[in-house]
Amino acid sequence: MWHWTWVGVAAIIALASPAKAALTAQQALGKSLFFDATLSHSGNQSCGSCHSPASAFTDPDKTHATSKGDNPTLFGNRNAPSAMYMAYSPDFHFDPVEGLYVGGQFGDGRAATLEAQAKGPFLNPVEMGNASRADVVARLQSGANAAAFMTVYGTNVFDDVDVAYNNLAGAIAEYERSSELSPFTSKYDYSLKGQARLSWQEMRGLAAFNDPMKGNCAACHISTPGDDGSLPLFTDFTYDNIGSPKNWHSDFLSLDFQYNPDGAAFLDYGLGGVVGDDSLYGAFKVTTLRNIALTAPYGHNGWFTSLDQVVDFYATRDSKPVCVDPTVTATEAVTLGCWPAAEFDATKNADELGNLPLSKRDKADIVAFLNTLSDGYVPSSNVPEPASWAMMIAGFGMVGGVVGWRRRRNPQAI
């Protein structure tokens, strides 16, 4: 059991966000490559097309549940996650103590590291559409970044396709590890340093977020600083099936057989498909909630379009009736007062969500708190009032019973 002391509170107040460091030569190269559309088959798409800084490194086009590819008639099967703070995800592994899979990249953990993840989109037929590593390297060698690439990796770097391709992914991964993608500049970060004051609604939301008897969100989305003083990442990088419905309106379902051989019958098995465990079908990596207000749509398939919908779903998934029409949108479901059945109902998490004692005000308060997690906040010179600090400390205290055990569960129970 964790117990907050005034010493611990003082440590929190003393926390400082990491300074924004200048990019190294490798990171600067990686940034140029991240935004280089000439590395795609038709020259229409870069990594930054689906991970734009203007949208917290997610897809700026919010008109589709999933992202269009280099060929704008093709769409992926998943909602593009934010690339921000993914440098903190540990290498993919199974934790025998916790009994859970942890870390990795992509929603299903199929890439163990940032470098492995960076190699994927270039060759994905519905993303950047290149036929081979050699094609990608040839585009790089004839492009604007070739000279800088040779400066960083040597004049002979293009002699071996695999070496060049690995270095391409390595440079992008190093950029993703830079402070540009992990700035820690949200209002909540500044509040931890005593340089910003959460509103009463935001503090109520923090308390409900942390309270094991209310939202219990912090069981998976850790809101407290680490034992080493590190700022919270709002994820434990584990995997969960939250019971999301199938998105019948996903553009991916109507793609030709070449790209989606299952057609409308397509099912996304998530982690379970990667590790070959049907008890984990529909489980996806717990997303960081940092910048969550900027990264709609939500869910692995983009079915949810607002934070209000997501919070209400967590609270009422099992208490509302099942929608008669499984193809309804999230907006229609809210209007009808129902939720469609889960894509993988038998493996959904029924222990930590689905029937939460959250009032209408609690849910609105949690959404207000989530809005404090967006980077780019400019603090004023005002110091939080003592009453505000007392409320915040109470909010931290709510999570004490959760932090000690986090999510130690047998994965069979998911």
Salt bridges, closest charged atoms under 4 A:
ASP61 OD2 - LYS68 NZ 2.63
GLU98 OE2 - ARG408 NH2 3.42
ASP108 OD2 - ARG78 NH2 3.07
ASP108 OD1 - ARG110 NH1 3.17
GLU115 OE2 - ARG177 NH1 2.80
ASP162 OD1 - ARG133 NH1 3.24
GLU174 OE2 - ARG177 NH1 2.74
GLU180 OE2 - LYS31 NZ 3.24
ASP189 OD1 - ARG290 NH2 2.74
GLU202 OE1 - LYS187 NZ 2.88
ASP240 OD2 - ARG407 NH2 2.87
ASP240 OD1 - ARG409 NH2 3.75
ASP251 OD2 - HIS64 ND1 2.87
ASP268 OD2 - ARG78 NE 2.62
ASP312 OD2 - LYS320 NZ 2.77
ASP312 OD1 - LYS363 NZ 2.77
ASP318 OD1 - ARG317 NE 2.84
ASP318 OD1 - LYS348 NZ 3.36
GLU343 OE1 - HIS300 NE2 3.43
ASP345 OD1 - LYS348 NZ 2.96
GLU352 OE1 - ARG407 NH2 3.65
GLU352 OE1 - ARG409 NH1 2.30
ASP362 OD1 - LYS214 NZ 3.26
ASP365 OD2 - ARG204 NE 2.88
ASP365 OD2 - ARG361 NE 3.79
GLU385 OE2 - ARG197 NH1 3.65
